Amino acid sequence: MQDYPTKITFDDMRETGATRIIVFCKDYRCSHNVTMDAARWPDEMRLSDIEPKFRCTVCGQRGSNIRSVDVPPRMGTG
């Protein structure tokens, strides 16, 4: 099993205003990705806890790299 770096919890992610994640295939040559709603995972779970559980629907590779979909900054408001 491959080691995954420990990442933030879903609660930490939600505190930034992000509600979605983007899941990238672990195989850099494939790089298939999908955006998902993060509401299905509990606050205390870490993004790195679910990375090894995904399987790419394009190449079949197990494992992923997950990042939050950042909320765009509110430029020019205030």
N, CA, C and O atoms as a Maestro MAE file, in Angstrom:
{
 s_m_m2io_version
 :::
 2.0.0
}

f_m_ct {
 s_m_title
 :::
 protein
 m_atom[312] {
  # First column is atom index #
  i_m_mmod_type
  r_m_x_coord
  r_m_y_coord
  r_m_z_coord
  i_m_residue_number
  s_m_chain_name
  s_m_pdb_residue_name
  s_m_pdb_atom_name
  i_m_atomic_number
  :::
  1 25 0.842 -1.185 0.000 1 A "MET " " N  " 7
  2 3 0.000 0.000 0.000 1 A "MET " " CA " 6
  3 2 0.885 1.246 0.000 1 A "MET " " C  " 6
  4 15 1.895 1.306 0.701 1 A "MET " " O  " 8
  5 25 0.499 2.209 -0.776 2 A "GLN " " N  " 7
  6 3 1.244 3.443 -0.903 2 A "GLN " " CA " 6
  7 2 0.921 4.375 0.262 2 A "GLN " " C  " 6
  8 15 -0.218 4.429 0.724 2 A "GLN " " O  " 8
  9 25 1.928 5.109 0.734 3 A "ASP " " N  " 7
  10 3 1.690 6.079 1.796 3 A "ASP " " CA " 6
  11 2 1.100 7.356 1.209 3 A "ASP " " C  " 6
  12 15 1.493 7.809 0.134 3 A "ASP " " O  " 8
  13 25 0.161 7.914 1.930 4 A "TYR " " N  " 7
  14 3 -0.459 9.171 1.535 4 A "TYR " " CA " 6
  15 2 -0.146 10.203 2.610 4 A "TYR " " C  " 6
  16 15 -0.267 9.900 3.797 4 A "TYR " " O  " 8
  17 25 0.254 11.422 2.227 5 A "PRO " " N  " 7
  18 3 0.497 12.447 3.238 5 A "PRO " " CA " 6
  19 2 -0.813 12.786 3.954 5 A "PRO " " C  " 6
  20 15 -1.884 12.781 3.346 5 A "PRO " " O  " 8
  21 25 -0.714 13.075 5.234 6 A "THR " " N  " 7
  22 3 -1.893 13.441 6.012 6 A "THR " " CA " 6
  23 2 -2.380 14.818 5.577 6 A "THR " " C  " 6
  24 15 -1.611 15.778 5.523 6 A "THR " " O  " 8
  25 25 -3.660 14.894 5.272 7 A "LYS " " N  " 7
  26 3 -4.255 16.151 4.819 7 A "LYS " " CA " 6
  27 2 -5.282 16.642 5.833 7 A "LYS " " C  " 6
  28 15 -5.554 15.970 6.828 7 A "LYS " " O  " 8
  29 25 -5.837 17.795 5.579 8 A "ILE " " N  " 7
  30 3 -6.796 18.423 6.493 8 A "ILE " " CA " 6
  31 2 -8.083 17.610 6.591 8 A "ILE " " C  " 6
  32 15 -8.359 16.751 5.754 8 A "ILE " " O  " 8
  33 25 -8.860 17.900 7.628 9 A "THR " " N  " 7
  34 3 -10.158 17.251 7.793 9 A "THR " " CA " 6
  35 2 -11.188 17.966 6.913 9 A "THR " " C  " 6
  36 15 -10.962 19.080 6.441 9 A "THR " " O  " 8
  37 25 -12.308 17.301 6.710 10 A "PHE " " N  " 7
  38 3 -13.386 17.942 5.952 10 A "PHE " " CA " 6
  39 2 -13.901 19.170 6.697 10 A "PHE " " C  " 6
  40 15 -14.320 20.144 6.071 10 A "PHE " " O  " 8
  41 25 -13.872 19.132 8.035 11 A "ASP " " N  " 7
  42 3 -14.283 20.298 8.816 11 A "ASP " " CA " 6
  43 2 -13.361 21.482 8.541 11 A "ASP " " C  " 6
  44 15 -13.829 22.602 8.333 11 A "ASP " " O  " 8
  45 25 -12.045 21.236 8.539 12 A "ASP " " N  " 7
  46 3 -11.084 22.303 8.222 12 A "ASP " " CA " 6
  47 2 -11.352 22.868 6.836 12 A "ASP " " C  " 6
  48 15 -11.292 24.080 6.628 12 A "ASP " " O  " 8
  49 25 -11.645 21.991 5.900 13 A "MET " " N  " 7
  50 3 -11.913 22.411 4.532 13 A "MET " " CA " 6
  51 2 -13.180 23.270 4.477 13 A "MET " " C  " 6
  52 15 -13.204 24.316 3.829 13 A "MET " " O  " 8
  53 25 -14.224 22.817 5.161 14 A "ARG " " N  " 7
  54 3 -15.503 23.549 5.143 14 A "ARG " " CA " 6
  55 2 -15.387 24.918 5.800 14 A "ARG " " C  " 6
  56 15 -16.104 25.850 5.434 14 A "ARG " " O  " 8
  57 25 -14.482 25.042 6.774 15 A "GLU " " N  " 7
  58 3 -14.283 26.342 7.425 15 A "GLU " " CA " 6
  59 2 -13.775 27.399 6.443 15 A "GLU " " C  " 6
  60 15 -13.964 28.594 6.672 15 A "GLU " " O  " 8
  61 25 -13.138 26.973 5.361 16 A "THR " " N  " 7
  62 3 -12.665 27.920 4.344 16 A "THR " " CA " 6
  63 2 -13.782 28.333 3.396 16 A "THR " " C  " 6
  64 15 -13.613 29.237 2.578 16 A "THR " " O  " 8
  65 25 -14.939 27.654 3.516 17 A "GLY " " N  " 7
  66 3 -16.064 27.935 2.635 17 A "GLY " " CA " 6
  67 2 -16.208 26.935 1.502 17 A "GLY " " C  " 6
  68 15 -17.190 26.976 0.761 17 A "GLY " " O  " 8
  69 25 -15.242 26.037 1.359 18 A "ALA " " N  " 7
  70 3 -15.290 25.029 0.284 18 A "ALA " " CA " 6
  71 2 -16.308 23.942 0.641 18 A "ALA " " C  " 6
  72 15 -16.382 23.504 1.789 18 A "ALA " " O  " 8
  73 25 -17.079 23.519 -0.340 19 A "THR " " N  " 7
  74 3 -18.072 22.463 -0.135 19 A "THR " " CA " 6
  75 2 -17.888 21.315 -1.127 19 A "THR " " C  " 6
  76 15 -18.619 20.326 -1.078 19 A "THR " " O  " 8
  77 25 -16.918 21.447 -2.021 20 A "ARG " " N  " 7
  78 3 -16.704 20.428 -3.041 20 A "ARG " " CA " 6
  79 2 -15.234 20.010 -3.050 20 A "ARG " " C  " 6
  80 15 -14.358 20.762 -2.624 20 A "ARG " " O  " 8
  81 25 -14.983 18.803 -3.542 21 A "ILE " " N  " 7
  82 3 -13.622 18.309 -3.703 21 A "ILE " " CA " 6
  83 2 -13.414 17.923 -5.161 21 A "ILE " " C  " 6
  84 15 -14.364 17.639 -5.890 21 A "ILE " " O  " 8
  85 25 -12.161 17.918 -5.561 22 A "ILE " " N  " 7
  86 3 -11.801 17.400 -6.883 22 A "ILE " " CA " 6
  87 2 -10.884 16.201 -6.642 22 A "ILE " " C  " 6
  88 15 -9.892 16.292 -5.918 22 A "ILE " " O  " 8
  89 25 -11.238 15.078 -7.265 23 A "VAL " " N  " 7
  90 3 -10.520 13.816 -7.091 23 A "VAL " " CA " 6
  91 2 -9.755 13.542 -8.381 23 A "VAL " " C  " 6
  92 15 -10.359 13.377 -9.441 23 A "VAL " " O  " 8
  93 25 -8.414 13.493 -8.290 24 A "PHE " " N  " 7
  94 3 -7.556 13.221 -9.428 24 A "PHE " " CA " 6
  95 2 -7.085 11.778 -9.393 24 A "PHE " " C  " 6
  96 15 -6.799 11.247 -8.319 24 A "PHE " " O  " 8
  97 25 -6.999 11.134 -10.555 25 A "CYS " " N  " 7
  98 3 -6.415 9.799 -10.658 25 A "CYS " " CA " 6
  99 2 -4.980 9.865 -10.157 25 A "CYS " " C  " 6
  100 15 -4.263 10.828 -10.430 25 A "CYS " " O  " 8
  101 25 -4.562 8.835 -9.420 26 A "LYS " " N  " 7
  102 3 -3.203 8.781 -8.872 26 A "LYS " " CA " 6
  103 2 -2.147 8.643 -9.974 26 A "LYS " " C  " 6
  104 15 -0.995 9.032 -9.780 26 A "LYS " " O  " 8
  105 25 -2.533 8.096 -11.122 27 A "ASP " " N  " 7
  106 3 -1.609 7.917 -12.246 27 A "ASP " " CA " 6
  107 2 -1.487 9.244 -13.005 27 A "ASP " " C  " 6
  108 15 -2.431 9.673 -13.669 27 A "ASP " " O  " 8
  109 25 -0.335 9.880 -12.905 28 A "TYR " " N  " 7
  110 3 -0.148 11.194 -13.525 28 A "TYR " " CA " 6
  111 2 -0.328 11.159 -15.040 28 A "TYR " " C  " 6
  112 15 -0.645 12.185 -15.641 28 A "TYR " " O  " 8
  113 25 -0.129 9.986 -15.679 29 A "ARG " " N  " 7
  114 3 -0.302 9.897 -17.136 29 A "ARG " " CA " 6
  115 2 -1.776 9.952 -17.512 29 A "ARG " " C  " 6
  116 15 -2.118 10.415 -18.599 29 A "ARG " " O  " 8
  117 25 -2.648 9.487 -16.629 30 A "CYS " " N  " 7
  118 3 -4.087 9.505 -16.885 30 A "CYS " " CA " 6
  119 2 -4.671 10.873 -16.507 30 A "CYS " " C  " 6
  120 15 -5.280 11.549 -17.336 30 A "CYS " " O  " 8
  121 25 -4.476 11.259 -15.268 31 A "SER " " N  " 7
  122 3 -4.937 12.551 -14.732 31 A "SER " " CA " 6
  123 2 -6.431 12.793 -14.874 31 A "SER " " C  " 6
  124 15 -6.874 13.942 -14.853 31 A "SER " " O  " 8
  125 25 -7.216 11.731 -15.019 32 A "HIS " " N  " 7
  126 3 -8.672 11.885 -15.022 32 A "HIS " " CA " 6
  127 2 -9.079 12.500 -13.682 32 A "HIS " " C  " 6
  128 15 -8.468 12.209 -12.653 32 A "HIS " " O  " 8
  129 25 -10.094 13.338 -13.694 33 A "ASN " " N  " 7
  130 3 -10.549 13.934 -12.440 33 A "ASN " " CA " 6
  131 2 -12.053 14.134 -12.466 33 A "ASN " " C  " 6
  132 15 -12.681 14.199 -13.522 33 A "ASN " " O  " 8
  133 25 -12.597 14.227 -11.284 34 A "VAL " " N  " 7
  134 3 -14.028 14.449 -11.117 34 A "VAL " " CA " 6
  135 2 -14.236 15.339 -9.896 34 A "VAL " " C  " 6
  136 15 -13.513 15.233 -8.906 34 A "VAL " " O  " 8
  137 25 -15.230 16.213 -9.980 35 A "THR " " N  " 7
  138 3 -15.575 17.085 -8.863 35 A "THR " " CA " 6
  139 2 -16.789 16.493 -8.154 35 A "THR " " C  " 6
  140 15 -17.741 16.049 -8.795 35 A "THR " " O  " 8
  141 25 -16.742 16.491 -6.823 36 A "MET " " N  " 7
  142 3 -17.810 15.875 -6.031 36 A "MET " " CA " 6
  143 2 -18.216 16.787 -4.877 36 A "MET " " C  " 6
  144 15 -17.424 17.593 -4.389 36 A "MET " " O  " 8
  145 25 -19.471 16.637 -4.454 37 A "ASP " " N  " 7
  146 3 -19.959 17.306 -3.256 37 A "ASP " " CA " 6
  147 2 -19.328 16.635 -2.042 37 A "ASP " " C  " 6
  148 15 -19.312 15.406 -1.962 37 A "ASP " " O  " 8
  149 25 -18.817 17.400 -1.113 38 A "ALA " " N  " 7
  150 3 -18.128 16.849 0.057 38 A "ALA " " CA " 6
  151 2 -19.062 16.585 1.237 38 A "ALA " " C  " 6
  152 15 -18.602 16.160 2.297 38 A "ALA " " O  " 8
  153 25 -20.347 16.824 1.075 39 A "ALA " " N  " 7
  154 3 -21.294 16.677 2.185 39 A "ALA " " CA " 6
  155 2 -21.420 15.237 2.680 39 A "ALA " " C  " 6
  156 15 -21.838 15.024 3.818 39 A "ALA " " O  " 8
  157 25 -21.073 14.251 1.867 40 A "ARG " " N  " 7
  158 3 -21.244 12.847 2.260 40 A "ARG " " CA " 6
  159 2 -20.240 12.380 3.310 40 A "ARG " " C  " 6
  160 15 -20.446 11.336 3.930 40 A "ARG " " O  " 8
  161 25 -19.157 13.129 3.523 41 A "TRP " " N  " 7
  162 3 -18.124 12.719 4.473 41 A "TRP " " CA " 6
  163 2 -18.229 13.525 5.762 41 A "TRP " " C  " 6
  164 15 -18.516 14.721 5.725 41 A "TRP " " O  " 8
  165 25 -17.997 12.871 6.911 42 A "PRO " " N  " 7
  166 3 -18.116 13.559 8.202 42 A "PRO " " CA " 6
  167 2 -16.978 14.552 8.442 42 A "PRO " " C  " 6
  168 15 -15.906 14.448 7.845 42 A "PRO " " O  " 8
  169 25 -17.232 15.503 9.317 43 A "ASP " " N  " 7
  170 3 -16.263 16.560 9.618 43 A "ASP " " CA " 6
  171 2 -14.910 16.038 10.063 43 A "ASP " " C  " 6
  172 15 -13.882 16.592 9.674 43 A "ASP " " O  " 8
  173 25 -14.884 14.978 10.874 44 A "GLU " " N  " 7
  174 3 -13.627 14.512 11.457 44 A "GLU " " CA " 6
  175 2 -12.766 13.689 10.494 44 A "GLU " " C  " 6
  176 15 -11.608 13.407 10.800 44 A "GLU " " O  " 8
  177 25 -13.308 13.303 9.345 45 A "MET " " N  " 7
  178 3 -12.549 12.515 8.375 45 A "MET " " CA " 6
  179 2 -11.572 13.413 7.622 45 A "MET " " C  " 6
  180 15 -11.884 14.558 7.295 45 A "MET " " O  " 8
  181 25 -10.397 12.875 7.355 46 A "ARG " " N  " 7
  182 3 -9.384 13.612 6.595 46 A "ARG " " CA " 6
  183 2 -9.498 13.284 5.109 46 A "ARG " " C  " 6
  184 15 -9.885 12.175 4.741 46 A "ARG " " O  " 8
  185 25 -9.162 14.245 4.265 47 A "LEU " " N  " 7
  186 3 -9.169 14.000 2.830 47 A "LEU " " CA " 6
  187 2 -8.248 12.829 2.499 47 A "LEU " " C  " 6
  188 15 -8.556 12.023 1.621 47 A "LEU " " O  " 8
  189 25 -7.125 12.735 3.197 48 A "SER " " N  " 7
  190 3 -6.170 11.647 2.951 48 A "SER " " CA " 6
  191 2 -6.724 10.277 3.364 48 A "SER " " C  " 6
  192 15 -6.223 9.255 2.895 48 A "SER " " O  " 8
  193 25 -7.745 10.232 4.229 49 A "ASP " " N  " 7
  194 3 -8.346 8.958 4.636 49 A "ASP " " CA " 6
  195 2 -9.071 8.274 3.477 49 A "ASP " " C  " 6
  196 15 -9.152 7.046 3.436 49 A "ASP " " O  " 8
  197 25 -9.593 9.052 2.545 50 A "ILE " " N  " 7
  198 3 -10.377 8.458 1.451 50 A "ILE " " CA " 6
  199 2 -9.592 8.332 0.144 50 A "ILE " " C  " 6
  200 15 -10.059 7.675 -0.786 50 A "ILE " " O  " 8
  201 25 -8.417 8.944 0.055 51 A "GLU " " N  " 7
  202 3 -7.634 8.908 -1.187 51 A "GLU " " CA " 6
  203 2 -7.353 7.492 -1.697 51 A "GLU " " C  " 6
  204 15 -7.496 7.256 -2.897 51 A "GLU " " O  " 8
  205 25 -6.963 6.544 -0.846 52 A "PRO " " N  " 7
  206 3 -6.661 5.198 -1.368 52 A "PRO " " CA " 6
  207 2 -7.897 4.407 -1.784 52 A "PRO " " C  " 6
  208 15 -7.766 3.359 -2.416 52 A "PRO " " O  " 8
  209 25 -9.083 4.881 -1.447 53 A "LYS " " N  " 7
  210 3 -10.314 4.120 -1.695 53 A "LYS " " CA " 6
  211 2 -10.895 4.322 -3.089 53 A "LYS " " C  " 6
  212 15 -11.734 3.533 -3.523 53 A "LYS " " O  " 8
  213 25 -10.472 5.345 -3.788 54 A "PHE " " N  " 7
  214 3 -11.025 5.617 -5.121 54 A "PHE " " CA " 6
  215 2 -10.339 4.770 -6.189 54 A "PHE " " C  " 6
  216 15 -9.155 4.451 -6.080 54 A "PHE " " O  " 8
  217 25 -11.096 4.415 -7.215 55 A "ARG " " N  " 7
  218 3 -10.562 3.735 -8.394 55 A "ARG " " CA " 6
  219 2 -10.977 4.549 -9.615 55 A "ARG " " C  " 6
  220 15 -12.147 4.899 -9.769 55 A "ARG " " O  " 8
  221 25 -10.013 4.844 -10.477 56 A "CYS " " N  " 7
  222 3 -10.272 5.650 -11.671 56 A "CYS " " CA " 6
  223 2 -11.201 4.898 -12.619 56 A "CYS " " C  " 6
  224 15 -10.992 3.717 -12.898 56 A "CYS " " O  " 8
  225 25 -12.218 5.581 -13.107 57 A "THR " " N  " 7
  226 3 -13.163 4.966 -14.040 57 A "THR " " CA " 6
  227 2 -12.631 4.950 -15.470 57 A "THR " " C  " 6
  228 15 -13.242 4.342 -16.349 57 A "THR " " O  " 8
  229 25 -11.493 5.616 -15.715 58 A "VAL " " N  " 7
  230 3 -10.905 5.628 -17.057 58 A "VAL " " CA " 6
  231 2 -9.824 4.557 -17.187 58 A "VAL " " C  " 6
  232 15 -9.883 3.725 -18.092 58 A "VAL " " O  " 8
  233 25 -8.828 4.573 -16.284 59 A "CYS " " N  " 7
  234 3 -7.683 3.652 -16.424 59 A "CYS " " CA " 6
  235 2 -7.712 2.492 -15.423 59 A "CYS " " C  " 6
  236 15 -6.961 1.529 -15.580 59 A "CYS " " O  " 8
  237 25 -8.560 2.568 -14.406 60 A "GLY " " N  " 7
  238 3 -8.664 1.494 -13.430 60 A "GLY " " CA " 6
  239 2 -7.680 1.576 -12.279 60 A "GLY " " C  " 6
  240 15 -7.719 0.732 -11.384 60 A "GLY " " O  " 8
  241 25 -6.802 2.563 -12.275 61 A "GLN " " N  " 7
  242 3 -5.803 2.728 -11.208 61 A "GLN " " CA " 6
  243 2 -6.499 2.983 -9.876 61 A "GLN " " C  " 6
  244 15 -7.433 3.782 -9.801 61 A "GLN " " O  " 8
  245 25 -6.042 2.299 -8.822 62 A "ARG " " N  " 7
  246 3 -6.561 2.561 -7.474 62 A "ARG " " CA " 6
  247 2 -5.713 3.646 -6.833 62 A "ARG " " C  " 6
  248 15 -4.491 3.672 -6.978 62 A "ARG " " O  " 8
  249 25 -6.386 4.540 -6.122 63 A "GLY " " N  " 7
  250 3 -5.719 5.638 -5.438 63 A "GLY " " CA " 6
  251 2 -6.007 6.961 -6.119 63 A "GLY " " C  " 6
  252 15 -6.279 7.012 -7.319 63 A "GLY " " O  " 8
  253 25 -5.946 8.018 -5.350 64 A "SER " " N  " 7
  254 3 -6.268 9.337 -5.893 64 A "SER " " CA " 6
  255 2 -5.508 10.419 -5.142 64 A "SER " " C  " 6
  256 15 -4.854 10.167 -4.129 64 A "SER " " O  " 8
  257 25 -5.614 11.602 -5.661 65 A "ASN " " N  " 7
  258 3 -5.104 12.794 -5.012 65 A "ASN " " CA " 6
  259 2 -6.294 13.736 -4.906 65 A "ASN " " C  " 6
  260 15 -6.888 14.101 -5.920 65 A "ASN " " O  " 8
  261 25 -6.645 14.131 -3.690 66 A "ILE " " N  " 7
  262 3 -7.855 14.921 -3.475 66 A "ILE " " CA " 6
  263 2 -7.499 16.309 -2.973 66 A "ILE " " C  " 6
  264 15 -6.630 16.481 -2.118 66 A "ILE " " O  " 8
  265 25 -8.190 17.286 -3.524 67 A "ARG " " N  " 7
  266 3 -8.024 18.679 -3.106 67 A "ARG " " CA " 6
  267 2 -9.411 19.305 -2.975 67 A "ARG " " C  " 6
  268 15 -10.377 18.857 -3.591 67 A "ARG " " O  " 8
  269 25 -9.480 20.337 -2.168 68 A "SER " " N  " 7
  270 3 -10.743 21.068 -2.068 68 A "SER " " CA " 6
  271 2 -10.891 21.975 -3.275 68 A "SER " " C  " 6
  272 15 -9.906 22.431 -3.856 68 A "SER " " O  " 8
  273 25 -12.118 22.226 -3.636 69 A "VAL " " N  " 7
  274 3 -12.398 23.212 -4.694 69 A "VAL " " CA " 6
  275 2 -12.563 24.540 -3.973 69 A "VAL " " C  " 6
  276 15 -13.570 24.778 -3.306 69 A "VAL " " O  " 8
  277 25 -11.575 25.389 -4.113 70 A "ASP " " N  " 7
  278 3 -11.553 26.639 -3.351 70 A "ASP " " CA " 6
  279 2 -12.650 27.586 -3.797 70 A "ASP " " C  " 6
  280 15 -13.030 27.646 -4.967 70 A "ASP " " O  " 8
  281 25 -13.139 28.318 -2.819 71 A "VAL " " N  " 7
  282 3 -14.144 29.335 -3.067 71 A "VAL " " CA " 6
  283 2 -13.446 30.541 -3.680 71 A "VAL " " C  " 6
  284 15 -12.432 30.994 -3.148 71 A "VAL " " O  " 8
  285 25 -13.966 31.078 -4.794 72 A "PRO " " N  " 7
  286 3 -13.302 32.237 -5.417 72 A "PRO " " CA " 6
  287 2 -13.283 33.437 -4.454 72 A "PRO " " C  " 6
  288 15 -14.251 33.666 -3.728 72 A "PRO " " O  " 8
  289 25 -12.190 34.193 -4.451 73 A "PRO " " N  " 7
  290 3 -12.120 35.362 -3.585 73 A "PRO " " CA " 6
  291 2 -13.126 36.433 -4.010 73 A "PRO " " C  " 6
  292 15 -13.470 36.548 -5.186 73 A "PRO " " O  " 8
  293 25 -13.579 37.196 -3.054 74 A "ARG " " N  " 7
  294 3 -14.541 38.266 -3.339 74 A "ARG " " CA " 6
  295 2 -13.762 39.557 -3.568 74 A "ARG " " C  " 6
  296 15 -13.680 40.417 -2.691 74 A "ARG " " O  " 8
  297 25 -13.206 39.670 -4.740 75 A "MET " " N  " 7
  298 3 -12.367 40.821 -5.076 75 A "MET " " CA " 6
  299 2 -13.226 42.064 -5.311 75 A "MET " " C  " 6
  300 15 -14.293 41.996 -5.922 75 A "MET " " O  " 8
  301 25 -12.744 43.178 -4.821 76 A "GLY " " N  " 7
  302 3 -13.403 44.447 -5.097 76 A "GLY " " CA " 6
  303 2 -14.681 44.673 -4.323 76 A "GLY " " C  " 6
  304 15 -15.451 45.573 -4.658 76 A "GLY " " O  " 8
  305 25 -14.925 43.878 -3.296 77 A "THR " " N  " 7
  306 3 -16.129 44.112 -2.485 77 A "THR " " CA " 6
  307 2 -15.716 44.619 -1.126 77 A "THR " " C  " 6
  308 15 -14.601 44.366 -0.670 77 A "THR " " O  " 8
  309 25 -16.579 45.306 -0.506 78 A "GLY " " N  " 7
  310 3 -16.225 45.726 0.847 78 A "GLY " " CA " 6
  311 2 -16.702 47.068 1.239 78 A "GLY " " C  " 6
  312 15 -16.453 47.509 2.361 78 A "GLY " " O  " 8
  :::
 }
 m_bond[311] {
  # First column is bond index #
  i_m_from
  i_m_to
  i_m_order
  :::
  1 1 2 1
  2 2 3 1
  3 3 4 2
  4 3 5 1
  5 5 6 1
  6 6 7 1
  7 7 8 2
  8 7 9 1
  9 9 10 1
  10 10 11 1
  11 11 12 2
  12 11 13 1
  13 13 14 1
  14 14 15 1
  15 15 16 2
  16 15 17 1
  17 17 18 1
  18 18 19 1
  19 19 20 2
  20 19 21 1
  21 21 22 1
  22 22 23 1
  23 23 24 2
  24 23 25 1
  25 25 26 1
  26 26 27 1
  27 27 28 2
  28 27 29 1
  29 29 30 1
  30 30 31 1
  31 31 32 2
  32 31 33 1
  33 33 34 1
  34 34 35 1
  35 35 36 2
  36 35 37 1
  37 37 38 1
  38 38 39 1
  39 39 40 2
  40 39 41 1
  41 41 42 1
  42 42 43 1
  43 43 44 2
  44 43 45 1
  45 45 46 1
  46 46 47 1
  47 47 48 2
  48 47 49 1
  49 49 50 1
  50 50 51 1
  51 51 52 2
  52 51 53 1
  53 53 54 1
  54 54 55 1
  55 55 56 2
  56 55 57 1
  57 57 58 1
  58 58 59 1
  59 59 60 2
  60 59 61 1
  61 61 62 1
  62 62 63 1
  63 63 64 2
  64 63 65 1
  65 65 66 1
  66 66 67 1
  67 67 68 2
  68 67 69 1
  69 69 70 1
  70 70 71 1
  71 71 72 2
  72 71 73 1
  73 73 74 1
  74 74 75 1
  75 75 76 2
  76 75 77 1
  77 77 78 1
  78 78 79 1
  79 79 80 2
  80 79 81 1
  81 81 82 1
  82 82 83 1
  83 83 84 2
  84 83 85 1
  85 85 86 1
  86 86 87 1
  87 87 88 2
  88 87 89 1
  89 89 90 1
  90 90 91 1
  91 91 92 2
  92 91 93 1
  93 93 94 1
  94 94 95 1
  95 95 96 2
  96 95 97 1
  97 97 98 1
  98 98 99 1
  99 99 100 2
  100 99 101 1
  101 101 102 1
  102 102 103 1
  103 103 104 2
  104 103 105 1
  105 105 106 1
  106 106 107 1
  107 107 108 2
  108 107 109 1
  109 109 110 1
  110 110 111 1
  111 111 112 2
  112 111 113 1
  113 113 114 1
  114 114 115 1
  115 115 116 2
  116 115 117 1
  117 117 118 1
  118 118 119 1
  119 119 120 2
  120 119 121 1
  121 121 122 1
  122 122 123 1
  123 123 124 2
  124 123 125 1
  125 125 126 1
  126 126 127 1
  127 127 128 2
  128 127 129 1
  129 129 130 1
  130 130 131 1
  131 131 132 2
  132 131 133 1
  133 133 134 1
  134 134 135 1
  135 135 136 2
  136 135 137 1
  137 137 138 1
  138 138 139 1
  139 139 140 2
  140 139 141 1
  141 141 142 1
  142 142 143 1
  143 143 144 2
  144 143 145 1
  145 145 146 1
  146 146 147 1
  147 147 148 2
  148 147 149 1
  149 149 150 1
  150 150 151 1
  151 151 152 2
  152 151 153 1
  153 153 154 1
  154 154 155 1
  155 155 156 2
  156 155 157 1
  157 157 158 1
  158 158 159 1
  159 159 160 2
  160 159 161 1
  161 161 162 1
  162 162 163 1
  163 163 164 2
  164 163 165 1
  165 165 166 1
  166 166 167 1
  167 167 168 2
  168 167 169 1
  169 169 170 1
  170 170 171 1
  171 171 172 2
  172 171 173 1
  173 173 174 1
  174 174 175 1
  175 175 176 2
  176 175 177 1
  177 177 178 1
  178 178 179 1
  179 179 180 2
  180 179 181 1
  181 181 182 1
  182 182 183 1
  183 183 184 2
  184 183 185 1
  185 185 186 1
  186 186 187 1
  187 187 188 2
  188 187 189 1
  189 189 190 1
  190 190 191 1
  191 191 192 2
  192 191 193 1
  193 193 194 1
  194 194 195 1
  195 195 196 2
  196 195 197 1
  197 197 198 1
  198 198 199 1
  199 199 200 2
  200 199 201 1
  201 201 202 1
  202 202 203 1
  203 203 204 2
  204 203 205 1
  205 205 206 1
  206 206 207 1
  207 207 208 2
  208 207 209 1
  209 209 210 1
  210 210 211 1
  211 211 212 2
  212 211 213 1
  213 213 214 1
  214 214 215 1
  215 215 216 2
  216 215 217 1
  217 217 218 1
  218 218 219 1
  219 219 220 2
  220 219 221 1
  221 221 222 1
  222 222 223 1
  223 223 224 2
  224 223 225 1
  225 225 226 1
  226 226 227 1
  227 227 228 2
  228 227 229 1
  229 229 230 1
  230 230 231 1
  231 231 232 2
  232 231 233 1
  233 233 234 1
  234 234 235 1
  235 235 236 2
  236 235 237 1
  237 237 238 1
  238 238 239 1
  239 239 240 2
  240 239 241 1
  241 241 242 1
  242 242 243 1
  243 243 244 2
  244 243 245 1
  245 245 246 1
  246 246 247 1
  247 247 248 2
  248 247 249 1
  249 249 250 1
  250 250 251 1
  251 251 252 2
  252 251 253 1
  253 253 254 1
  254 254 255 1
  255 255 256 2
  256 255 257 1
  257 257 258 1
  258 258 259 1
  259 259 260 2
  260 259 261 1
  261 261 262 1
  262 262 263 1
  263 263 264 2
  264 263 265 1
  265 265 266 1
  266 266 267 1
  267 267 268 2
  268 267 269 1
  269 269 270 1
  270 270 271 1
  271 271 272 2
  272 271 273 1
  273 273 274 1
  274 274 275 1
  275 275 276 2
  276 275 277 1
  277 277 278 1
  278 278 279 1
  279 279 280 2
  280 279 281 1
  281 281 282 1
  282 282 283 1
  283 283 284 2
  284 283 285 1
  285 285 286 1
  286 286 287 1
  287 287 288 2
  288 287 289 1
  289 289 290 1
  290 290 291 1
  291 291 292 2
  292 291 293 1
  293 293 294 1
  294 294 295 1
  295 295 296 2
  296 295 297 1
  297 297 298 1
  298 298 299 1
  299 299 300 2
  300 299 301 1
  301 301 302 1
  302 302 303 1
  303 303 304 2
  304 303 305 1
  305 305 306 1
  306 306 307 1
  307 307 308 2
  308 307 309 1
  309 309 310 1
  310 310 311 1
  311 311 312 2
  :::
 }
}
